[in-house]
């Protein structure tokens, strides 16, 4: 199984972090290397991520799986 590589977008990182409560080290590294190119809105998102980390609302970790969209019905394990 290969590693999936795709371009990051700060808006996606922000929303994914808020929805899961987790931000990965790779995402933090990407934010710090790209911050000089951020526009005003992106700077505000990056600052908000930092504040959420400081207050403990976001944890640094890993996401083990991608959550399916809410409209996808998962099959029952009972059949």
C-alpha angles and dihedrals in degrees: 000000000000128000113260112230123190137156114274125229120197092222091056092046090049095049094042090050092049093047096047101029088230134103120186125230088240090057092049090049090050092050092051094049094046100040095099089064096048120117121224095274092049091049089055091051091049091050090049091052089052092050092048090052091049094051093045097246090118124046128203108237144100135286110231096197142007113253113235118239114273093250094059112098114217116219115252114252087223093061 
